[in-house]
Amino acid sequence: MSRKEVAKRAGVSEATVSRVLNSVGPIAEKTRDRVLAAAKELNYHPSALAKNFVKRKSGNIGVILPYVPKVHIFSTYYFSEILSGVGEAVKQHGYDLLLLFTTPQEGVMNYSLYFQTQKVDACIILGARDTLEEREALEDLERNGYPFCLVNQRFEGSNYNGVDADHVQGSYEAVQYLLQQGAREIGFVNGPTMYSNSRDRLQGYRKALDEAGVAFRTDLLYEGNYSRKSGEALARVIAEQVPRPDAVFAANDRMAIGLLQGWKAIGLEAGRDIALIGYDNSDTAKVTDPPLTSVDVPFFEMGRQAVQLLMDEMSAVNELSEEHSKQRIHLLPTKLVVRRSSQWDHN
Amino acid sequence: MSRKEVAKRAGVSEATVSRVLNSVGPIAEKTRDRVLAAAKELNYHPSALAKNFVKRKSGNIGVILPYVPKVHIFSTYYFSEILSGVGEAVKQHGYDLLLLFTTPQEGVMNYSLYFQTQKVDACIILGARDTLEEREALEDLERNGYPFCLVNQRFEGSNYNGVDADHVQGSYEAVQYLLQQGAREIGFVNGPTMYSNSRDRLQGYRKALDEAGVAFRTDLLYEGNYSRKSGEALARVIAEQVPRPDAVFAANDRMAIGLLQGWKAIGLEAGRDIALIGYDNSDTAKVTDPPLTSVDVPFFEMGRQAVQLLMDEMSAVNELSEEHSKQRIHLLPTKLVVRRSSQWDHN
């Protein structure tokens, strides 16, 4: 049996059969259904077919993840939501999802190898850090023309495919809300600045202070590593600062929850003694005591759009068209969700 | 460059080089280090090498997951922890992780296809249900001699590789604890019985009641679908039962948290008006109000051991030895973690 027979039965060209079965490019719903029905009647399995029809097709979308020993990466809301969105879209397009854990200590990163050994047709890079090795690995992908997409990370001076959220605006609105509540001394627990999204948050924080005419003070800046523990470790430091800050904005919910628990242990209550806002609007934010005010980020949708962007790019390459490669950065909106932790009795 | 050169430099046989680079079989740490060092010096990349050395090797371990549209599967504690453990072990053995979403509506499941199209060398099956299609797909894998391992699911009458937790004992201890607190009318919110782990929990629940001489009553059994919403939907039903149960044991934390929140909405408090125990000991259990008593399950370790079991099996196949294939079921212990929700004022 051959692609020819499927094409014949569906009444389309062989190229169209390939495109449908590889999910490349826009195809009319009706045509797609006809091809899939024909393939089914002839007892063809699309993912098996894909390998035979198109050269250098693995049928896999790769997701490159930072590898940190013993960290339960899938249990972090941020990664798990993005992966859920990626998984949903990958499945819809008939691909499988290959997870690739990078080990920085090997020295040079070589993402192109995954394409050269035909492990993936395109890849999404999560948790990229702004380092020289990373920049070189991405430059190499770009030079080779391998389709890739960054999620939640941008590299200044480069024009890579990317899906990001508007963390400047998200942080701006959180801090603005605290200012409107009357808070003036607002601590900021940020993550490491090698992530562009940490730098975005700092920018939003400053913007809100500037607009309100409140001085930006470096003694109110704290750095954690986005873990609950790093937030907990800062709880006492912040509580003992003289004068104690009115409020704290934390760059993710995990650190905020660490603060909340650390404060509770010394009798300080978020939403009563000190206002607290987290970031991510994770499932956990809804069930803490008090419930955590947080900035909602559409991580699931970001994962979905990253896959769509890659599909568009692969189809554009196949059609020798530049049309799809114009809009290469998707920037999605965030939203402040107010709960009890950001209340504060300023008397 | 060839495997020969690496073998020569490391002073070992070519077969040993293959085994090290494919992570098959037990190899002395020293030998392994020597081979890896030689490969590195000769600028060989193990995962690229693997493809050349061994026929029918993809270098991928597959994880077959149930596909449910719009459910954020990676955001459930259960899946995310198992996947973290799988990812950790897969990485250690130099493999990559291929996620395969099954779509039940396609009718027949064909897991063997993933092996025939050389997408995976072995696979782990998560969230398997006890259905005819599933049993046929597994029988087919077994017949073909493809290495696979079930996690958290067993099929009576079959002897497949599997890693499971002792859910009978876990449930038994939870219900026993409630009985020791003086509770007699103990509701049980279970998940669907197509999962062996749901049936295990029911068995543990009955065992504890039987031992205490408390009658088993079907009017105290409720079924959810392991989602928070399904727990919340049962909150009022249970609260309005006459007489109201003293305590509820829920088969996972999500459903327990749904109950807790549903009760809170009608003024009923877990740990005061009614005792509540969940299952999984998820991160969220620690931060609810009140904190949730729960049964800890070593999901991360279960994922890790599933990979190890597959590695042992693949090495046993290569060595034509039966030694590794004797112990095919790993049953890991659970542990009750007592927090405030299981308190109950029985006056």
Interface residues (C-beta under 8 A of the other chain):
Chain A: H45 S47 A48 K51 G59 N60 L65 Y67 P69 K70 V71 H72 I73 F74 S75 Y77 F79 S80 E81 L83 S84 G87 E88 V90 K91 D96 L97 L98 L99 L100 F101 T103 N110 L113 Q116 T117 K119 I257 Q261 D283 T284 V287 T288 D289 F300
Chain B: H45 S47 A48 K51 G59 N60 Y67 P69 K70 V71 H72 I73 F74 S75 Y77 F79 S80 E81 L83 S84 G87 E88 V90 K91 D96 L97 L98 L99 L100 F101 T103 N110 L113 Q116 T117 K119 I257 Q261 D283 T284 V287 T288 D289 F300
